[in-house]
Amino acid sequence: MTSLASTIAAEIRPIRHSSIPAKVGLALVLTALADWLFYGQRIGLSLTLFAIVMACVSVLFNHAALDLRRAMIGTAVLVAGLVPAVEELNRLSVLILTMTLAIALLIATNPETTGFAERARALRNFFLLGAFRFFLEALQIFNISAFTRGLALWLLPATLSTVFVALFAAANPVIEQWVSLLNPKLILEYISIPRVLFWAIMLALVWPFIHVRWRRRTIVTAAVADGPVPPPLPPLVSAEFLNPSTILRSLILFNLLFAAQSILDGIYLWGHVALPDNLTYAAYAHRGAYPLIATALLAAAFVLVAIRPGGAAEKSKVIRPLVYLWVGQNVLLVGSSILRLDLYVDIYMLTYWRIAAFIWMGLVALGLVLIVARIALNRSNQWLVVANLIALTIVLYGCSLVNFDAFIADYNVVHSREASGKGVQIDINYLLTLGPQALPAIDKAILLRPGAPESCLVSRRDRLVEQQRQDLAWRSWGFRSWRLQRWLDSQAKDQRAG
């Protein structure tokens, strides 16, 4: 009697009808076209033209998987996505164009996915994994040999190290000077690091549309009486690319690079040692805050991808300490970013975006600590996601109870040049945009500027007072507005008594 065994397995089915070298060559041609259309240029109709060209190239290399009905549906979806971009290129139209381009490709080349959940899963994998495939699959040009294996071992460490060096150069003027000294002037005249990064990014973006591979889940049914089940197709990320040897090389390089950045921050940012010529502390502090946060996020992504729960890398007694050391350096890097932003706020005052940056940096630091906890406690990635969501929920709930309008206004007045003798002058116009909750700080600002023509300011303040009284209507009543009204009433009573 034949018994059936059903197992659910992840299967990756590439569209195999064109050689990898030809695809790599055409990917380079498309990248050169993108360079001509986009680099250093204002983008508009050029993005629509590039999307059309990329769709035509995708059809050229994947025509064997097409049929007329699905091709027509995909074309209609793509045309619908092109209309907003032709009308006006903005963030929303770019998002629509990107999504419709991917959906059209899915409809045309992946007939197996029919349900909404399957298509959503396929698109999710396409966007999350597609950009990382080019540098893996382009290696198929070479024969499987010791050279190829050695190149695969060093490709990830070298590529990510280059990215980290570029981010450090953007964040640290000292490292930028060092990088400029490493390259001969003749080469620098023809090679631009931003342009090389642009080419790398474009190659990664166009490759999934040329070499189409869809990741999907299928039910494989096999009878015991039948022959042996064929071996599964190779994984999307090859074992050689993310094996313990590659991860070990990466962590050694990354720890050395991050140590150099941390030492420089310790010398110049924390130690206040004199900077090299033509560099100021304001420039040193301001440039580094946001690129260093991007560096920390990239580091966290690498740890999550490379150090899988229960994997060989996570169990390694050599790799685990290096991961802890590297994550610790990233936490120190986030601390340096917070200090840089604090120094910048001391000079240029506080805004909503700068408060949001402080909160975001704190969440990034906490996320890095939770990654270490996940590895040390042998937890799953689901545990890590839940822990981060709990932290985010607590932070957002706490932010909902903070009177940021009053806090920003009071901080800017107290730390202004009029009040403290340093910093910048009070930006009254900005205080007025913060609304009625800034009234106590505005009153302080008026007192700090005696003799100045304040008739216009007083009239604008009175409009805020009137707005505050309107906010006390029962439909718009809030406890925060009620507290402010009590303060205003007490101030008015004191003025009448005086």
Disulfide bonds with the S-S distance in Angstrom:
none
